[in-house]
Amino acid sequence: MSEAYERDSFFVAYIKWHYGQGLKEFFGVMGNFLWFIAHFFSFKLLLRTLFTPWKRLGENYEGGFDLGAFASSVIVNGLMRAVGFVTKIIVLSVGVISYVLVLVFAFFLFLIWILAPFILVGSVILSATFFVI
């Protein structure tokens, strides 16, 4: 009788861990992945500096009435801002795609985690009926 009690106790303890502490740790790990992606791609910094020139490159206009120097400064600064914008949009897009992929992957892993005990018991029952017949 005590052996059956210990066996039941093991399964109950496993189920409690699986749906309690194990699930909590699962969400912690997935949160770490999402935190890493958000910081690796620097979402806040890229959004804050979206329209700044690429690598802070630009040309200073010295002043005075030199239409050629003024036009050159405007063109170079505009071009550097456009390059910076396009580059940052590409990096942000890759980051958002990575973030979404991790979310989708986490969702499927969550479903597998929730269903794993049932799949295990079902496969044992199916294999037992297969070999009995």
C-alpha positions in Angstrom: 0.0 0.0 0.0 2.8 2.5 0.8 4.4 1.8 -2.7 1.2 2.9 -4.4 1.0 5.9 -2.2 4.6 6.9 -3.1 3.9 6.4 -6.8 0.7 8.5 -6.6 2.7 11.1 -4.6 5.4 11.2 -7.3 2.8 11.8 -10.1 0.9 14.4 -8.1 4.2 16.2 -7.3 5.2 16.1 -10.9 1.9 17.6 -12.1 2.2 20.3 -9.4 5.7 21.1 -10.6 4.8 20.9 -14.3 1.9 23.3 -14.1 3.3 25.4 -11.3 7.0 26.0 -11.0 7.8 24.6 -14.5 5.3 26.9 -16.1 6.7 29.8 -14.1 10.2 29.0 -15.3 9.0 28.6 -18.9 7.6 32.1 -18.8 10.8 33.4 -17.2 12.9 31.9 -20.0 10.6 33.3 -22.8 10.7 36.7 -21.1 14.5 36.6 -21.1 14.5 35.8 -24.9 12.1 38.8 -25.6 14.2 41.1 -23.3 17.3 40.1 -25.2 15.8 40.8 -28.6 14.4 44.2 -27.5 17.8 45.2 -26.1 19.9 43.6 -28.9 18.0 45.6 -31.6 17.8 48.7 -29.3 14.2 49.4 -30.1 13.9 52.5 -27.9 17.2 54.0 -29.1 16.4 53.4 -32.8 12.9 54.9 -32.4 14.3 57.9 -30.5 16.9 58.6 -33.2 15.0 57.5 -36.2 15.4 60.8 -38.1 19.0 61.7 -37.0 21.8 61.5 -39.6 23.5 58.2 -40.1 26.5 57.9 -37.8 26.1 61.6 -37.1 27.6 62.4 -40.4 26.8 65.7 -41.9 28.1 69.0 -43.2 28.1 72.2 -41.2 27.1 75.4 -43.0 29.5 78.2 -42.0 27.0 81.0 -42.6 27.3 84.0 -44.9 25.7 84.2 -48.3 27.1 81.3 -50.2 24.3 79.6 -52.0 26.4 76.7 -53.2 27.7 75.9 -49.7 24.2 76.2 -48.3 22.7 73.9 -51.0 25.6 71.4 -50.5 25.0 71.4 -46.7 21.3 70.8 -47.1 21.8 68.0 -49.7 24.4 66.2 -47.7 22.5 66.5 -44.4 19.3 65.4 -46.0 21.0 62.5 -47.6 22.6 61.4 -44.3 19.2 61.7 -42.6 17.6 59.6 -45.3 20.4 56.9 -45.1 20.0 56.9 -41.3 16.2 56.6 -41.6 16.3 53.7 -44.1 19.0 51.8 -42.2 17.2 52.2 -38.9 13.9 51.1 -40.4 15.6 48.0 -41.8 17.1 47.1 -38.4 13.8 47.8 -36.7 12.0 45.6 -39.2 14.4 42.7 -38.6 14.0 43.2 -34.8 10.2 43.2 -34.9 10.2 40.1 -37.1 12.6 38.4 -34.7 10.4 39.4 -31.8 7.2 38.1 -33.4 8.9 34.8 -34.4 10.0 34.3 -30.8 6.4 35.0 -29.6 5.0 32.5 -32.1 7.6 29.9 -31.1 6.9 30.6 -27.4 3.2 30.1 -28.1 3.7 26.7 -29.7 6.1 25.6 -27.0 3.5 26.7 -24.4 0.9 24.5 -26.1 3.4 21.6 -26.1 4.2 22.2 -22.5 0.5 22.2 -21.5 -0.3 19.1 -23.5 2.8 17.1 -22.8 1.5 15.1 -19.8 -1.6 14.2 -21.8 0.4 13.2 -24.8 2.6 11.1 -22.7 -0.3 9.3 -21.0 -2.1 8.9 -24.3 0.9 7.4 -26.1 1.4 4.9 -23.2 -2.3 3.9 -23.4 -2.1 3.6 -27.2 1.0 1.6 -27.2 -0.4 -0.7 -24.5 -3.5 -1.3 -26.5 -1.5 -1.9 -29.6 0.6 -4.6 -28.0 -2.3 -6.2 -26.2 -4.3 -6.7 -29.4 
